[in-house]
Amino acid sequence: MIVLVGFMGAGKTTTGRQLAHHLGTAFVDADEEIVHAAGRSIAEVFSTDGEAAFRDLEEDVVARLLDGPERVVSLGGGACGRARTRERLAGHTVVHLDVSYAEFRRRTAGDVDRPLLARPDLEDLHGARRAVFTDVATTTLPVDGRTVDEVVRDILEAVPAVSQTDGGPLEPEDR
């Protein structure tokens, strides 16, 4: 199992989908699974139940995903904040897609679906989470100024146990 972690806007979902396609395996996005489990959007869970309730649900969904079959999984930016999640990651290949604060702001400009974008301490949150991602990751890859194809190629090179023959050649990424 390859687990992608990183801050908002790092490209975990897009990279995860392309990586899974290339490897001929399944991809699952933890945030999409949370929406399915909750029956409503993440923003609605945040506004109705609060962040703590969202994090509880996220922790349960992530535990189920990490205990599941081999595949590519992307985690939400805050998932690694829970000790139980960090413990579960210990047995997996974890790739940190490292996005700088400036690049994160550029990539998420105008995004209204991410409840945490309104936090006044966003730069501090980025720094704190970045340290956690680096700690849990088996590999950290910078993503600033890189295409998805380039990042996927780096993952394939950095994770030698991954078969590079499944899925055929990478197709050009639409930007």
ChimeraX attribute file (.defattr): number of C-alpha atoms within 10 A of each C-alpha:
attribute: neighborCount
match mode: 1-to-1
recipient: residues
	/A:1	17
	/A:2	22
	/A:3	24
	/A:4	27
	/A:5	30
	/A:6	29
	/A:7	24
	/A:8	20
	/A:9	21
	/A:10	24
	/A:11	22
	/A:12	26
	/A:13	23
	/A:14	13
	/A:15	23
	/A:16	25
	/A:17	20
	/A:18	22
	/A:19	26
	/A:20	20
	/A:21	17
	/A:22	21
	/A:23	21
	/A:24	16
	/A:25	15
	/A:26	15
	/A:27	20
	/A:28	18
	/A:29	21
	/A:30	21
	/A:31	20
	/A:32	16
	/A:33	15
	/A:34	22
	/A:35	17
	/A:36	12
	/A:37	13
	/A:38	15
	/A:39	11
	/A:40	11
	/A:41	16
	/A:42	20
	/A:43	18
	/A:44	16
	/A:45	21
	/A:46	17
	/A:47	12
	/A:48	11
	/A:49	11
	/A:50	12
	/A:51	16
	/A:52	11
	/A:53	13
	/A:54	19
	/A:55	17
	/A:56	12
	/A:57	17
	/A:58	25
	/A:59	22
	/A:60	13
	/A:61	17
	/A:62	26
	/A:63	15
	/A:64	12
	/A:65	21
	/A:66	19
	/A:67	11
	/A:68	10
	/A:69	10
	/A:70	14
	/A:71	19
	/A:72	25
	/A:73	24
	/A:74	27
	/A:75	23
	/A:76	20
	/A:77	20
	/A:78	19
	/A:79	23
	/A:80	23
	/A:81	15
	/A:82	13
	/A:83	11
	/A:84	14
	/A:85	18
	/A:86	17
	/A:87	11
	/A:88	14
	/A:89	21
	/A:90	12
	/A:91	10
	/A:92	15
	/A:93	19
	/A:94	23
	/A:95	24
	/A:96	27
	/A:97	27
	/A:98	22
	/A:99	23
	/A:100	19
	/A:101	20
	/A:102	10
	/A:103	15
	/A:104	18
	/A:105	17
	/A:106	11
	/A:107	15
	/A:108	15
	/A:109	11
	/A:110	9
	/A:111	10
	/A:112	11
	/A:113	12
	/A:114	12
	/A:115	15
	/A:116	16
	/A:117	16
	/A:118	9
	/A:119	10
	/A:120	9
	/A:121	10
	/A:122	14
	/A:123	14
	/A:124	12
	/A:125	15
	/A:126	18
	/A:127	14
	/A:128	12
	/A:129	19
	/A:130	21
	/A:131	10
	/A:132	17
	/A:133	28
	/A:134	19
	/A:135	14
	/A:136	21
	/A:137	22
	/A:138	17
	/A:139	18
	/A:140	20
	/A:141	18
	/A:142	14
	/A:143	19
	/A:144	16
	/A:145	9
	/A:146	9
	/A:147	16
	/A:148	22
	/A:149	17
	/A:150	16
	/A:151	20
	/A:152	20
	/A:153	15
	/A:154	14
	/A:155	21
	/A:156	17
	/A:157	12
	/A:158	15
	/A:159	16
	/A:160	9
	/A:161	9
	/A:162	15
	/A:163	12
	/A:164	16
	/A:165	10
	/A:166	13
	/A:167	15
	/A:168	11
	/A:169	10
	/A:170	16
	/A:171	9
	/A:172	10
	/A:173	12
	/A:174	7
	/A:175	5
